[in-house]
Amino acid sequence: MISEAPAASPVDSSPHPACGLPAPGSPEESIAVILSDVTRLFWRRLECALKTAGYDFTAAEARTLVSIARLQGARQAALAETMRIEPMTLVGFLDRLESRGLIRRLPDPADRRAKLIRTTPEAAPTVARLIEIGAAVKAEVTAGLADSEVDALRDLLRRIRSNLDGLGNDRGASAA
C-alpha cells in the first residue's frame, strides 16, 4: 500500500543541506538576501518593460536619464553622489546617453574641471515615457500592498540605507 507524502509546510525553514543557509521564505532568511533578490528582480522587470516599450536602455541608464532630467545642470560628481554610484560607473551611462543625443555635458563656468549635465530637448518625450514605465512597474511590484504599506516599506528602506550610509566603507581608508 502506498502512503501519502506528508503535507508540506508552506515554508520549509530548515537550513539548506549543502550550505546550512536558511531556506528562501523562512523567518531566518537574511534581509540582505531578500533585498538583493528584490532589487535584482525589480531591475529585471523594469528592463523587460523598457524592451517591450521599444527602448534599448538598461534600467541603470533609464534611472540616470530620469535623474538628470530632475536635476538639470547638476555637476557630474554631484549626480553620482545623489544616485549613490561611483563616478566612473556614471561616466559609462553618460557616454551612452550622450551618444544617443539625450544629454549634454557642459563646462561649469565656476570650475572648468567640472561638467554640468543637462538633458537635450529631444530627451523630453523619452524621459516622460520612462517615468510612465517606471510607475507602471512600481504598480506591478507593489500589487496587493496598501498605500500605507508601500509608504512604510519606503520609510524602512530609507532608514536602513541611512544606517548603511552612516557606517561608511573601507574604500580609501588609510591604515591606522
C-alpha positions as CSV (number, residue, x, y, z in Angstrom):
1,M,0.0,0.0,0.0
2,I,1.3,3.4,-0.9
3,S,1.2,6.0,1.8
4,E,0.6,9.6,1.0
5,A,3.5,12.0,1.5
6,P,3.2,14.3,4.5
7,A,1.7,17.6,3.7
8,A,4.5,20.1,3.1
9,S,4.6,23.2,5.3
10,P,4.1,26.5,3.3
11,V,7.7,27.4,4.0
12,D,10.5,24.9,4.8
13,S,12.6,26.8,7.3
14,S,15.1,24.0,7.7
15,P,18.7,25.0,6.6
16,H,19.8,24.1,3.1
17,P,21.6,20.8,3.5
18,A,24.5,21.7,1.3
19,C,25.4,25.1,2.9
20,G,23.4,25.5,6.1
21,L,21.8,28.7,4.8
22,P,18.1,29.3,5.7
23,A,15.6,28.3,3.0
24,P,14.1,31.2,1.0
25,G,11.0,32.5,2.7
26,S,11.9,31.2,6.1
27,P,11.9,33.5,9.1
28,E,15.7,33.2,9.3
29,E,16.3,34.3,5.7
30,S,18.7,37.3,5.7
31,I,17.3,40.7,5.0
32,A,20.3,41.3,2.8
33,V,19.4,38.3,0.6
34,I,15.8,39.4,0.3
35,L,16.9,43.0,-0.6
36,S,19.3,41.6,-3.2
37,D,16.7,39.3,-4.7
38,V,14.0,42.1,-4.8
39,T,16.5,44.6,-6.3
40,R,17.6,42.1,-9.0
41,L,14.1,41.1,-9.8
42,F,12.8,44.7,-9.9
43,W,15.6,45.8,-12.3
44,R,15.0,42.7,-14.5
45,R,11.3,43.6,-14.7
46,L,12.0,47.2,-15.5
47,E,14.4,46.2,-18.3
48,C,11.8,43.9,-19.7
49,A,9.2,46.7,-19.6
50,L,11.6,49.0,-21.3
51,K,12.4,46.5,-24.0
52,T,8.7,45.8,-24.5
53,A,8.1,49.5,-25.0
54,G,10.8,49.7,-27.6
55,Y,13.6,51.2,-25.6
56,D,17.2,50.0,-25.7
57,F,18.1,51.1,-22.2
58,T,19.4,49.3,-19.2
59,A,17.5,50.1,-16.0
60,A,20.6,52.0,-14.8
61,E,20.7,54.1,-18.0
62,A,16.9,54.9,-17.6
63,R,17.4,55.8,-14.0
64,T,20.3,58.1,-14.9
65,L,18.4,59.9,-17.7
66,V,15.4,60.5,-15.4
67,S,17.7,61.7,-12.6
68,I,19.4,64.1,-15.0
69,A,16.0,65.4,-16.1
70,R,15.1,66.1,-12.4
71,L,18.5,67.6,-11.5
72,Q,19.1,69.7,-14.6
73,G,22.5,71.3,-14.6
74,A,23.9,69.2,-11.7
75,R,27.6,68.6,-11.7
76,Q,28.6,65.2,-12.8
77,A,30.2,64.4,-9.4
78,A,27.1,65.6,-7.5
79,L,24.9,63.4,-9.8
80,A,26.9,60.3,-9.0
81,E,26.7,61.1,-5.3
82,T,23.0,61.7,-5.4
83,M,22.5,58.4,-7.3
84,R,24.8,56.6,-4.9
85,I,27.0,55.2,-7.7
86,E,30.7,55.5,-8.4
87,P,31.7,58.4,-10.7
88,M,33.3,56.1,-13.2
89,T,30.1,54.0,-13.4
90,L,28.2,57.1,-14.1
91,V,30.6,58.1,-16.9
92,G,29.7,54.9,-18.8
93,F,26.0,55.7,-18.6
94,L,26.6,59.3,-19.6
95,D,28.7,58.3,-22.6
96,R,25.8,56.0,-23.9
97,L,23.2,58.7,-23.2
98,E,25.2,61.4,-24.9
99,S,25.9,59.2,-28.0
100,R,22.1,58.9,-28.4
101,G,21.7,62.7,-28.2
102,L,19.8,62.6,-25.0
103,I,22.1,64.5,-22.7
104,R,24.9,67.1,-22.9
105,R,27.9,67.7,-20.7
106,L,28.7,71.3,-20.4
107,P,31.7,73.0,-18.8
108,D,30.9,74.5,-15.4
109,P,31.6,78.3,-15.6
110,A,32.5,78.2,-11.9
111,D,35.0,75.4,-12.2
112,R,36.3,74.5,-15.7
113,R,37.4,71.0,-14.5
114,A,33.7,70.1,-13.6
115,K,31.0,69.2,-16.1
116,L,27.3,70.1,-15.8
117,I,24.8,67.6,-17.1
118,R,21.6,68.5,-18.9
119,T,19.1,66.7,-21.0
120,T,18.6,67.8,-24.6
121,P,15.2,68.9,-25.8
122,E,15.0,65.7,-27.8
123,A,15.1,63.7,-24.5
124,A,11.8,65.2,-23.1
125,P,9.4,62.6,-24.6
126,T,11.7,59.7,-23.7
127,V,12.0,61.0,-20.1
128,A,8.2,61.3,-19.9
129,R,7.7,57.7,-21.2
130,L,10.4,56.3,-18.9
131,I,8.7,57.9,-15.9
132,E,5.4,56.3,-17.1
133,I,7.0,52.9,-17.5
134,G,8.7,53.1,-14.1
135,A,5.3,54.0,-12.5
136,A,3.7,51.0,-14.2
137,V,6.4,48.6,-13.0
138,K,6.1,50.0,-9.4
139,A,2.3,49.4,-9.6
140,E,3.0,45.8,-10.7
141,V,5.6,45.0,-8.0
142,T,3.5,46.6,-5.2
143,A,0.2,45.0,-6.3
144,G,-1.6,43.7,-3.2
145,L,0.0,46.2,-0.9
146,A,-1.9,49.1,0.6
147,D,-0.6,52.6,0.0
148,S,0.3,52.8,3.7
149,E,2.3,49.6,3.4
150,V,4.2,50.9,0.4
151,D,4.9,54.2,2.4
152,A,6.0,52.2,5.5
153,L,8.3,50.0,3.3
154,R,9.8,53.0,1.7
155,D,10.4,54.6,5.1
156,L,12.0,51.4,6.5
157,L,14.3,51.0,3.4
158,R,15.4,54.7,3.7
159,R,16.2,54.1,7.4
160,I,18.3,51.0,6.5
161,R,20.0,53.0,3.8
162,S,20.7,55.8,6.2
163,N,22.2,53.2,8.7
164,L,24.4,51.9,6.0
165,D,25.5,55.4,4.8
166,G,26.4,56.1,8.4
167,L,28.6,53.0,8.6
168,G,30.9,54.3,5.8
169,N,33.1,51.9,3.9
170,D,36.7,50.8,3.6
171,R,37.4,52.4,0.2
172,G,40.1,55.0,0.6
173,A,40.6,54.3,4.3
174,S,44.1,54.6,5.4
175,A,45.8,52.1,7.8
176,A,45.9,53.3,11.4
